[in-house]
Structures are given as C-alpha cells and as structure tokens.
C-alpha cells in the first residue's frame, strides 16, 4: 500500500451520498467520499483517495496532476480503468 506522507491533518471530511460523484475536494481542502466507494477493492479505494489528495496540489486534471498521481501510484491507469468498467456496479 502506498504511503501518504504529506498529509498534515486528517483528510477525510465526510462519507456521504454524493450523487454521481465518487469523491470531491473543496477549494479549502476538505475531502468527501461517496460511502459506496468503500465497496470497491482496496487498490481502487487507494486510487480514489490518492486522486483526491493530488487535488490538494493541483485542481485541474492536467499533465502535472497525472504526473503527481503517477509518482504515488504508477499503476493508476489500471485502477482507473477498473473503476470506469466496474464503478456502475457499485451503484455510484
């Protein structure tokens, strides 16, 4: 499991029903996760969490964002593909 070294405070603000979204990162850095994400495999949960943590450094899904994600999860593309293919089965 990857290490999350740069988190200075608890990052989870809430588990909630977020509609169609899996997670969100607010402008003030609060992270929320759809409670149904907890039904995903642990490696996919890691992807969702790390994805949102990367938003603390970069809001946009640009090249910098994906490079940062790749540093922590080099296989993020496979995890993302699993979520794309199976996320609907989690009823998100």
C-alpha positions as a Markdown table, in Angstrom:
| # | Residue | x | y | z |
|---|---|---|---|---|
| 1 | Unk | 0.0 | 0.0 | 0.0 |
| 2 | Unk | 1.4 | 3.5 | -0.8 |
| 3 | Unk | 2.4 | 5.9 | 1.9 |
| 4 | Unk | 0.6 | 9.2 | 2.2 |
| 5 | Unk | 3.5 | 11.2 | 3.7 |
| 6 | Unk | 2.4 | 14.8 | 3.1 |
| 7 | Unk | -0.9 | 14.8 | 4.8 |
| 8 | Unk | -0.6 | 17.1 | 7.8 |
| 9 | Unk | -4.1 | 16.8 | 9.1 |
| 10 | Unk | -6.9 | 14.2 | 8.8 |
| 11 | Unk | -8.0 | 14.5 | 5.2 |
| 12 | Unk | -11.4 | 12.8 | 5.5 |
| 13 | Unk | -14.2 | 15.4 | 6.0 |
| 14 | Unk | -17.1 | 13.1 | 5.3 |
| 15 | Unk | -18.5 | 9.9 | 3.9 |
| 16 | Unk | -21.8 | 10.8 | 2.2 |
| 17 | Unk | -24.1 | 10.1 | -0.7 |
| 18 | Unk | -22.5 | 12.4 | -3.3 |
| 19 | Unk | -24.9 | 11.6 | -6.2 |
| 20 | Unk | -23.0 | 10.6 | -9.3 |
| 21 | Unk | -19.6 | 11.7 | -7.9 |
| 22 | Unk | -17.2 | 9.3 | -6.2 |
| 23 | Unk | -15.4 | 12.0 | -4.2 |
| 24 | Unk | -14.7 | 15.7 | -4.1 |
| 25 | Unk | -12.0 | 18.1 | -3.0 |
| 26 | Unk | -13.3 | 21.5 | -1.9 |
| 27 | Unk | -11.5 | 24.8 | -2.5 |
| 28 | Unk | -10.5 | 24.8 | 1.2 |
| 29 | Unk | -9.1 | 21.3 | 1.0 |
| 30 | Unk | -11.9 | 19.3 | 2.6 |
| 31 | Unk | -12.2 | 15.8 | 1.0 |
| 32 | Unk | -15.5 | 14.0 | 0.8 |
| 33 | Unk | -16.0 | 10.4 | -0.4 |
| 34 | Unk | -19.1 | 8.7 | -1.6 |
| 35 | Unk | -19.8 | 6.0 | 1.0 |
| 36 | Unk | -20.3 | 3.4 | -1.8 |
| 37 | Unk | -16.6 | 3.7 | -2.7 |
| 38 | Unk | -16.0 | 1.5 | 0.3 |
| 39 | Unk | -17.4 | -1.4 | -1.7 |
| 40 | Unk | -14.5 | -1.2 | -4.2 |
| 41 | Unk | -11.4 | -3.3 | -3.9 |
| 42 | Unk | -8.7 | -1.8 | -1.6 |
| 43 | Unk | -6.4 | -0.9 | -4.5 |
| 44 | Unk | -9.2 | 1.1 | -6.2 |
| 45 | Unk | -10.0 | 2.8 | -2.9 |
| 46 | Unk | -6.3 | 3.8 | -2.8 |
| 47 | Unk | -6.7 | 5.3 | -6.3 |
| 48 | Unk | -9.7 | 7.3 | -5.3 |
| 49 | Unk | -8.1 | 8.6 | -2.1 |
| 50 | Unk | -4.7 | 9.5 | -3.8 |
| 51 | Unk | -6.6 | 11.1 | -6.7 |
| 52 | Unk | -8.3 | 13.4 | -4.3 |
| 53 | Unk | -5.1 | 14.1 | -2.3 |
| 54 | Unk | -3.5 | 15.1 | -5.6 |
| 55 | Unk | -6.2 | 17.8 | -6.0 |
| 56 | Unk | -4.8 | 19.4 | -2.9 |
| 57 | Unk | -1.8 | 20.3 | -5.0 |
| 58 | Unk | -3.5 | 20.8 | -8.4 |
| 59 | Unk | -7.2 | 21.4 | -9.0 |
| 60 | Unk | -7.1 | 20.6 | -12.8 |
| 61 | Unk | -6.7 | 17.2 | -14.4 |
| 62 | Unk | -3.7 | 18.4 | -16.4 |
| 63 | Unk | -0.4 | 16.8 | -17.1 |
| 64 | Unk | 1.1 | 18.0 | -13.8 |
| 65 | Unk | -1.8 | 16.4 | -11.9 |
| 66 | Unk | -1.4 | 13.0 | -13.7 |
| 67 | Unk | 2.4 | 13.0 | -13.2 |
| 68 | Unk | 1.9 | 13.6 | -9.5 |
| 69 | Unk | -0.6 | 10.7 | -9.3 |
| 70 | Unk | 1.8 | 8.5 | -11.2 |
| 71 | Unk | 4.6 | 9.2 | -8.7 |
| 72 | Unk | 2.5 | 7.7 | -5.9 |
| 73 | Unk | 0.5 | 5.1 | -7.9 |
| 74 | Unk | 2.5 | 4.0 | -11.1 |
| 75 | Unk | -0.4 | 1.7 | -12.0 |
| 76 | Unk | -3.1 | 4.3 | -11.5 |
| 77 | Unk | -4.3 | 3.8 | -15.1 |
| 78 | Unk | -5.2 | 0.2 | -14.4 |
| 79 | Unk | -7.1 | 1.2 | -11.2 |
| 80 | Unk | -8.8 | 4.0 | -13.1 |
| 81 | Unk | -9.8 | 1.6 | -15.8 |
| 82 | Unk | -11.3 | -0.9 | -13.3 |
| 83 | Unk | -13.3 | 1.9 | -11.8 |
| 84 | Unk | -14.5 | 3.0 | -15.2 |
| 85 | Unk | -15.5 | -0.5 | -16.1 |
| 86 | Unk | -17.0 | -1.5 | -12.7 |
| 87 | Unk | -18.0 | 1.7 | -11.0 |
| 88 | Unk | -21.6 | 1.4 | -12.1 |
| 89 | Unk | -21.8 | -2.0 | -10.3 |
| 90 | Unk | -21.0 | -0.1 | -7.1 |
| 91 | Unk | -24.2 | 1.9 | -7.9 |
| 92 | Unk | -22.4 | 5.2 | -8.0 |
